[in-house]
Amino acid sequence: MSYQVQHQNQALNYQNIREKNMFQGEYGQQSHQRQQQKSNHEIERITQIQQAKVSHHQFSQNDMSYEHRISNSQNVRHHETSHDQHHSIDNHHEGHYNPLQMPCDWEIARKHALSRRTAKERTKDPTRTQQVETCPCCGFEVDREDIPYCSDPMALSFLGSGFTLFYNYLKYCIIILFIQLLVKQIHNLYTNYEGSYCSHMKRERMEGHIIEEPYCPDSIFLRLSLANKLDNREALETMQVLNFISIFIIMFVLLYFRKSQRQIDTTIDEEQLTPADYTICVKNIPTGLSVDYKAELTNIFQNYAVLDSSKQIIVRKVVLVYDIEEIIELEKKLDNLIEKKKEAIQEHNYDFHHQNVLKIDEEIEHLEHQIHKIEEEYELHNTKFSGIAFVSFDDESMKQLVLQDNPHTSSERMKSHLNRGQLEGLSNNDLQWKGQKLFLEQAPEPNDVDWEFIHITTNEKIFKRVRAWIYYILFESAAFFIIYLISHRLALLGDEAHEEELKGKLDQDTKRKINIMSFSISMLIVLFNKFGVAKIVHYIVDDEKISNKTKFQIQFVYKYALALFLNAAIISFLVDIVILKNVKGAGGFIQNESQIFVLNAIFPPFIWCIDPWSLCKNIWRKHIMSKGEKALLTQQEANKLMEEPDYLSAKRYSDVMKTMWFTFMYGTAIPLGTLFSAFGILIYYFVDYYNILRRRTVKESISIQLSTEMIEMLEYIIPWCAFGEMIMTYTFFHEVSKIDILLIIMAIIYQQLPMEDLSEYLFPVENNEEIKPYAEGSAGFDTDYDRENPVTRHKALAEWNQKQKSDENQNHKTKKILYQQDEFGYIADGHYGH
């Protein structure tokens, strides 16, 4: 039955439409309530719309067939790649870009590196057609305009909102720390410095002799700590009141901070149209049906997705998600063949045209062709369809209306999972297909999706998440125990040295060796936390197979920041305060934590300033390039080598989060630490901004979700501050005041409140974005879901490439004459977008 006949029948029999099968009978379980809402006039309007849609669909099919013929004719001459790896089709002709070619062309690799640096595309005259040099492997423009180092982070808006939000996050962390300094800590530092408790002498009996010594060692850290005013009760009470006031101010600042982040995200969203502005992610779609899923989903959302019959919904694109495990396995075999080819070239004295090398080339070509055939099979017959799709609408208001009319709860998703997708008790208003409720949610950006893991089943995800937490707990327990033993041994060594010094038996050389050993071990612990813990936590989180990169980064920050905080703050608390009860003595709590504050303030900015990652890559790059043709790198490997190291937001957030938690927990006892932390993060801000502009490659697209979750984590400074105040008061004065208890209660209540909703109510943010139709907005997309999807990428890139050169395309961003089409052949292996 043709589309047109089906849509005519739909109009004539609309009252019974829910009981009939649509598009081969696969969608017939919608509500009668939504049917009856449409009047006869509405039925007539729908008929006209659907007939127009049929005409448009037929035109699109003809146009796609034309594009497909063009693509097929180009495939005889041109090379394609896929899935950020390496697929070609038919033969690689000399002069055409080939990501697997050996020896590699270092000039192409250099252009690729220039195109991927953190810089904006040069401004173009929209009235003129200009020749623009682009990278033949990824389509990014080579000639870019550097962002000035003194610029506002809003200059990074072309990368999406996530990076600008991070630097605003750093700004507010600095503001919060300086509020603590001005309201509370400057007074504490002054009263601590003016105190005299540490200079008081105490008398102790040792080996039959009476020995006098001060209560605290002669140290600037001890003199500026809470320990130096233990005999000043008035100053203690004033400190508690000031702490209470500062917490109230910080609570308000955190509320406004949320508004500031939303404002930045909204402003950037108004300036930058992206595919996610038009798109939803649909989950729990029935699988294994012999239907045209794209046509079915188009029909469902255009006719049944909203309750208000007067609202027109137009679907512009449907991109299906597939299980690509088979393709991944074949790509691993392809990698093995490439390694085998490198070995063969070495064995035959770098003869790239030896018979054995050419034989392996044929095997590579055959395997690439096999991968292409599998991808075509997936798309043509919907085999390996995972039950997930991205649906794009004609404008953002349609998307919002569909999401608003089709909410779901976590309990519904859980019940559906336990019942193999089915959900009992569905209402007439629930959007469903064969008894399965369709779960709709805002789609992430195309390059935020992890296409390798998005198809993973819920059962496998649950198993891997549980296993990852078990691994994490075991690892952190082992690391915690080892660091605890080392710290405990160091503390005992310090006590023994102190006793020997009182007896006059400790010479200066031995004392110096003990101090050096103590500092060295402390530095090793800091380095282990910085590099070892980060690497292991990354492996653990990566094994969770999280479906998008923003969620991956959130999980990484949770686990990494918690590990750093436990290793830096909690171990010292247990060793020095709980076990040894050495708070203010030599090698005690105050001295050790003051040293950690100094290291935290200096070490991270120093490491990022030196940037050992860039140094190592630069050295390795020079070493490989010096080999010339003997480097034995594919073009794709050379491109990767020429790039700067990838920028990872999660590690930055973790560093800052650990510093904030640590500072607010122990700031009462060591107010000098707040000063160190404030200036440490201030230096960190400028160093990191320089790095992202000059020494990093940005490939991730980070949404506001990461920033929102990081604010949720940052707000733990309130309970950490309350807990630290109470613990320090009890440790030093052996009492718990009423104001400390009140602060604990207030912190607990604060953590339970819906702060995001409260912030939105107090500080609303208006979105003045002009609604543009999909056809206009998509012309400026740097990427899209079909161009990122490993299965649909080849065809989508071919169509997009053809559109790039079309005279009808008036958008200045896409109206480019790709001169390397003649120089390199087909523009392949495209990862378009930031």
Secondary structure, 3 states (H helix, E strand, C coil): CCHHHHHHHHHHCHHHHHHCCECCCCECCCCHHHHHCCCHHHHHHHHHHHHHHHHHHHHHHHHHHHHHHHHHHHHCCCCCCCCCCCCCCCCCCCCCCCCCCCCCCHHHHHHHHHHCECCEECCCCCCCCEECCECCCCCCECCEECCCCCCCHHHHHHHCHHHHHHHHHHHHHHHHHHHHHHHHHHHHHHHHHHCCHHHCEEEEEECCEEEEEECCCCCHHHHCCHHHHCCCHHHHHHHHHHHHHHHHHHHHHHHHHHHHHHHHHHHHHHHCCCHHHCEEEEECCCCCCCCCHHHHHHHHHHHHCCCCCCCCCCEEEEEEEECCHHHHHHHHHHHHHHHHHHHHHHHCCCCCCCHHHHHHHHHHHHHHHHHHHHHHHHHHHCCCEEEEEEEEECCHHHHHHHHHHCCCCHHHHHHHHHCCCCCCCCCCCCCEECCEECEEEECCCHHHECCCCCCCCHHHHHHHHHHHHHHHHHHHHHHHHHHHHHHHHHHHHHHHHHHHHHHCCCCHHHHHHHHHHHHHHHHHHHHHHHHHHHHHHHHHHHCCCCCEHHHHHHHHHHHHHHHHHHHHHHHHHHHHHHHCCCCCCCCCHHHHHHHHHHHHHHHHHHHHHHCHHHHHHHHHHHHHHCCHHHHCCCHHHHHHHHCCCECCHHHHHHHHHHHHHHHHHHCCCCHHHHHHHHHHHHHHHHHHHHHHHHCCECCCCCCHHHHHHHHHHHCCHHHHHHHHHHHHHHHHHCCCCHHHHHHHHHHHHHHHCCHHHHHHHHCCCCCCCCCCCHHHHHCCCCCCHHHHCCCCHHHHHHHHHHHHCCCCCCCCCCCEECCHHHHHCCCCCCCCCC
